[in-house]
Amino acid sequence: MSRIEENAPRNMSTSASVQNLNNERNLLIPSENMSTDTLDSGNLIDTATAMSALVDILDGQPTTPPSLYIDLEGVNLSRHGTISILQIYVLPRRQAYLADIHILGEKAFCAPSSATGRTFKDILESETIPKVFFDVRNDSDALFTHFQIRLAGVQDLQLMELATRTFPRRFVCGLARCIERDVSLSATEKSSWLATKERGTRLFAPERGGSYQVFNERPLHVEIRLYCVQDVHLLPRLWAHYDGKLTGVWEGRVREASRDRVALSQTPGFNGKGQHMALAPAGWSWL
């Protein structure tokens, strides 16, 4: 394929949809003039019945742009640790849900929808239902090891950011850096986002006097709930920013590399910690 073809924009209907998402869906995030009572701290899902109702909501959502944005928290989140909370932001409803994996365990993934009989596992493993993650590797590792979830239909925002760069692609960026640089936050939004992150970090980071076990304490601390929710609220805005800049060829590369990340995370020798996690996919730095 020629360089001109590689850099050609995708169809205009997708671009228009992305523009509408940026302009019309100004997502709710913590701000200093919101009280804890009015701020969305996420619906905590901690019974099989509630999980079935959540699957009813998740199943059948629109796929363009993606409706489901997912993140996980846990104690040493990996095959060697545990999953505590799985956060889902449902874009059409502008609502976050916190699935309490610590309490529900396997029930979170096998509770059937009352309407279709499908489960959350079915949704996570569906190739036709897009799920947006930011660096899916450790999330996939934990889901596969502990609950035999084989993720499919993943769009990895970390790879989307890398694919849209005009500067070298040797190393990937972290989520906080992407939010600060690529989400247009007002001064109030940025201040509240940083404050919520700081309050949460103090509770779980050992180097700050916290403990990751706070994710397993019940009732779940309100600051931890807000910490879990706020980043998934912003993932749709990151997706819209990167998708609007992504060329057709790079879209294919992101899709393939996202699948490769999931497959790698399921191999016996996968190690989700270390400097190698900061490297771009093989060959990308030369493209």
C-alpha positions as CSV (number, residue, x, y, z in Angstrom):
1,M,0.0,0.0,0.0
2,S,1.3,3.5,-0.9
3,R,2.0,6.1,1.7
4,I,-0.9,8.2,0.4
5,E,-3.4,5.3,0.9
6,E,-2.0,4.6,4.3
7,N,-2.6,8.2,5.5
8,A,-6.0,8.6,3.9
9,P,-8.8,9.4,6.4
10,R,-11.6,6.9,6.9
11,N,-15.2,7.5,5.9
12,M,-16.7,10.9,6.9
13,S,-19.7,9.3,8.7
14,T,-17.3,8.0,11.4
15,S,-15.6,11.3,11.6
16,A,-18.9,13.1,12.1
17,S,-19.9,10.7,14.8
18,V,-16.7,11.3,16.6
19,Q,-17.2,15.1,16.3
20,N,-20.7,14.8,17.7
21,L,-19.3,12.7,20.6
22,N,-16.8,15.4,21.4
23,N,-19.3,18.3,21.1
24,E,-22.5,16.9,22.6
25,R,-21.4,14.3,25.1
26,N,-19.6,16.4,27.7
27,L,-19.2,13.6,30.2
28,L,-19.7,14.1,33.9
29,I,-16.6,14.0,36.0
30,P,-15.8,15.2,39.5
31,S,-15.7,19.0,39.9
32,E,-15.3,21.2,42.9
33,N,-18.9,22.5,42.8
34,M,-20.4,19.0,43.0
35,S,-21.1,17.5,46.3
36,T,-20.5,13.8,47.0
37,D,-24.3,13.3,46.9
38,T,-24.7,14.6,43.3
39,L,-21.4,13.1,41.9
40,D,-21.9,9.8,40.1
41,S,-19.9,7.4,42.3
42,G,-21.0,4.3,40.3
43,N,-23.7,1.8,40.9
44,L,-22.2,-1.0,43.0
45,I,-23.3,-4.4,41.7
46,D,-22.8,-7.0,44.4
47,T,-25.6,-9.6,44.0
48,A,-26.3,-12.1,41.2
49,T,-29.7,-10.5,40.7
50,A,-28.2,-7.1,40.2
51,M,-25.6,-8.6,37.9
52,S,-28.3,-10.2,35.7
53,A,-30.0,-6.8,35.5
54,L,-26.7,-5.2,34.5
55,V,-26.2,-7.7,31.7
56,D,-29.7,-6.8,30.5
57,I,-28.4,-3.2,30.2
58,L,-25.1,-4.1,28.5
59,D,-26.4,-6.5,25.9
60,G,-27.6,-4.8,22.7
61,Q,-26.0,-1.4,23.2
62,P,-24.8,0.4,20.1
63,T,-21.4,-0.5,18.7
64,T,-20.4,2.7,16.9
65,P,-19.0,4.4,18.8
66,P,-18.3,1.7,21.3
67,S,-20.7,1.8,24.3
68,L,-18.6,-0.2,26.9
69,Y,-15.5,1.2,28.5
70,I,-13.8,-1.1,31.1
71,D,-11.1,-1.0,33.8
72,L,-10.2,-3.2,36.7
73,E,-8.8,-2.7,40.1
74,G,-7.4,-5.3,42.5
75,V,-4.6,-6.5,44.8
76,N,-1.6,-7.1,42.5
77,L,-3.9,-7.3,39.5
78,S,-2.6,-10.2,37.6
79,R,-2.5,-14.0,37.6
80,H,-0.6,-13.7,40.9
81,G,-3.2,-11.4,42.6
82,T,-6.9,-10.9,42.7
83,I,-9.6,-8.8,41.0
84,S,-11.6,-6.5,43.4
85,I,-13.7,-4.2,41.2
86,L,-14.5,-4.2,37.5
87,Q,-15.6,-0.8,36.3
88,I,-17.9,-0.4,33.3
89,Y,-18.9,3.0,31.8
90,V,-21.9,2.7,29.5
91,L,-21.7,5.6,27.1
92,P,-25.4,5.8,25.9
93,R,-26.6,5.9,29.5
94,R,-23.7,8.1,30.7
95,Q,-23.5,5.8,33.7
96,A,-20.8,3.9,35.5
97,Y,-21.3,0.5,37.2
98,L,-18.9,-1.2,39.6
99,A,-19.1,-5.0,39.5
100,D,-18.0,-6.3,42.9
101,I,-15.8,-9.2,41.8
102,H,-14.4,-9.6,45.4
103,I,-17.9,-10.4,46.6
104,L,-19.4,-12.0,43.6
105,G,-16.5,-14.0,42.2
106,E,-17.7,-16.4,39.4
107,K,-21.3,-15.2,39.8
108,A,-20.3,-11.9,38.2
109,F,-19.6,-13.7,34.9
110,C,-22.2,-16.5,34.9
111,A,-25.4,-14.7,36.1
112,P,-27.7,-14.9,33.0
113,S,-29.7,-12.0,31.5
114,S,-33.4,-12.3,32.2
115,A,-34.1,-11.3,28.6
116,T,-31.6,-13.3,26.5
117,G,-30.0,-15.7,28.9
118,R,-26.6,-14.3,27.9
119,T,-24.0,-13.7,30.6
120,F,-21.3,-11.0,31.2
121,K,-18.8,-13.7,30.2
122,D,-20.6,-13.9,26.8
123,I,-20.3,-10.1,26.4
124,L,-16.7,-10.0,27.3
125,E,-15.9,-12.8,24.9
126,S,-18.0,-11.5,22.0
127,E,-16.0,-10.3,19.0
128,T,-18.9,-8.2,17.7
129,I,-19.4,-6.2,21.0
130,P,-16.5,-3.7,21.2
131,K,-15.0,-3.2,24.6
132,V,-12.6,-0.3,25.2
133,F,-9.7,-0.8,27.7
134,F,-6.5,1.2,28.4
135,D,-3.7,-1.3,28.3
136,V,-5.6,-4.5,28.4
137,R,-2.7,-6.8,29.2
138,N,-2.9,-7.2,33.0
139,D,-6.7,-7.0,33.0
140,S,-6.8,-9.8,30.5
141,D,-4.2,-11.8,32.4
142,A,-6.3,-11.6,35.6
143,L,-9.7,-12.4,33.9
144,F,-8.2,-15.4,32.0
145,T,-6.4,-16.9,35.0
146,H,-9.0,-16.5,37.6
147,F,-12.2,-16.8,35.6
148,Q,-11.2,-18.3,32.2
149,I,-12.4,-15.2,30.4
150,R,-11.0,-15.0,26.8
151,L,-11.5,-11.4,26.0
152,A,-12.5,-10.5,22.4
153,G,-13.6,-7.4,20.6
154,V,-11.0,-5.3,22.5
155,Q,-10.0,-1.8,21.4
156,D,-6.9,-0.8,23.4
157,L,-6.7,3.0,23.9
158,Q,-3.0,2.8,24.7
159,L,-2.4,1.4,21.2
160,M,-4.7,3.9,19.6
161,E,-2.7,6.8,21.2
162,L,0.5,5.2,19.9
163,A,-0.9,4.8,16.4
164,T,-2.0,8.4,16.1
165,R,1.4,9.9,17.1
166,T,3.4,12.2,14.9
167,F,6.5,11.7,17.1
168,P,8.4,8.4,17.7
169,R,6.5,5.3,18.7
170,R,9.1,3.5,20.7
171,F,7.4,3.7,24.1
172,V,3.7,3.7,25.1
173,C,2.1,6.3,27.4
174,G,0.3,5.8,30.7
175,L,-3.3,6.7,31.2
176,A,-2.8,9.8,33.4
177,R,-0.4,11.4,30.8
178,C,-2.9,10.7,28.0
179,I,-5.8,12.3,30.0
180,E,-3.7,15.4,30.8
181,R,-2.5,15.9,27.2
182,D,-5.4,14.7,25.1
183,V,-8.7,15.3,27.1
184,S,-9.7,18.9,27.0
185,L,-10.3,19.4,30.7
186,S,-11.3,22.8,32.1
187,A,-9.3,24.1,35.0
188,T,-12.0,23.0,37.4
189,E,-12.3,19.6,35.9
190,K,-8.5,19.0,36.0
191,S,-8.2,20.2,39.6
192,S,-11.0,17.8,40.7
193,W,-9.6,14.9,38.6
194,L,-6.2,15.3,40.2
195,A,-7.7,15.7,43.7
196,T,-9.8,12.6,43.4
197,K,-6.8,10.6,42.1
198,E,-4.7,11.9,45.0
199,R,-7.3,11.0,47.6
200,G,-7.6,7.5,46.2
201,T,-3.9,6.9,45.8
202,R,-3.3,7.8,49.4
203,L,-5.6,5.0,50.5
204,F,-4.2,2.2,48.3
205,A,-0.5,3.0,47.5
206,P,1.9,1.4,50.1
207,E,4.5,4.2,49.5
208,R,1.9,6.7,50.5
209,G,0.9,4.8,53.7
210,G,-2.0,3.0,52.0
211,S,-2.8,-0.7,51.2
212,Y,-4.3,-2.3,48.1
213,Q,-6.5,-4.3,50.4
214,V,-8.6,-1.1,50.6
215,F,-10.2,-2.3,47.3
216,N,-11.5,-5.4,49.3
217,E,-12.9,-3.5,52.3
218,R,-16.7,-3.4,52.5
219,P,-18.4,-1.0,52.5
220,L,-16.3,0.3,49.8
221,H,-14.7,3.6,50.8
222,V,-16.4,6.5,48.9
223,E,-13.0,7.9,47.8
224,I,-12.2,4.5,46.3
225,R,-15.5,4.4,44.5
226,L,-14.8,7.9,43.0
227,Y,-11.3,6.8,42.1
228,C,-12.6,3.7,40.3
229,V,-15.3,5.7,38.4
230,Q,-13.5,8.9,37.3
231,D,-11.1,7.4,34.7
232,V,-13.7,5.3,33.0
233,H,-15.8,8.4,32.6
234,L,-13.0,9.9,30.6
235,L,-12.2,6.9,28.3
236,P,-14.9,7.8,25.8
237,R,-13.4,11.2,25.3
238,L,-9.9,9.7,24.7
239,W,-11.5,7.2,22.3
240,A,-13.1,10.0,20.3
241,H,-9.9,12.0,20.2
242,Y,-7.8,9.1,18.9
243,D,-10.4,7.6,16.6
244,G,-10.8,10.9,14.8
245,K,-7.1,10.8,13.9
246,L,-6.8,7.1,13.1
247,T,-6.2,6.1,9.5
248,G,-7.7,2.9,8.1
249,V,-4.3,1.1,8.0
250,W,-3.5,2.1,11.5
251,E,-6.9,1.1,12.7
252,G,-6.2,-2.4,11.4
253,R,-2.8,-2.5,13.1
254,V,-4.4,-1.4,16.4
255,R,-7.0,-4.2,16.1
256,E,-4.4,-6.8,15.4
257,A,-2.1,-5.6,18.2
258,S,-5.0,-5.5,20.7
259,R,-5.7,-9.2,19.8
260,D,-2.0,-9.9,20.2
261,R,-1.9,-8.3,23.7
262,V,-4.8,-10.5,24.8
263,A,-3.3,-13.6,23.4
264,L,0.1,-12.9,25.0
265,S,-1.5,-12.3,28.4
266,Q,-2.9,-15.8,28.3
267,T,0.4,-17.5,27.7
268,P,2.1,-19.4,30.6
269,G,5.2,-17.1,30.5
270,F,3.4,-13.8,30.5
271,N,4.9,-11.2,32.9
272,G,2.9,-8.1,33.3
273,K,5.5,-6.2,35.3
274,G,8.8,-4.7,34.1
275,Q,10.3,-2.2,31.6
276,H,9.3,-4.4,28.7
277,M,5.6,-3.3,29.3
278,A,6.6,0.2,28.2
279,L,7.7,-0.9,24.7
280,A,5.7,-0.4,21.6
281,P,4.5,-3.5,19.6
282,A,7.3,-5.0,17.5
283,G,8.0,-3.0,14.4
284,W,5.8,0.0,15.3
285,S,8.7,2.3,16.1
286,W,9.8,2.0,12.4
287,L,6.4,2.8,10.8
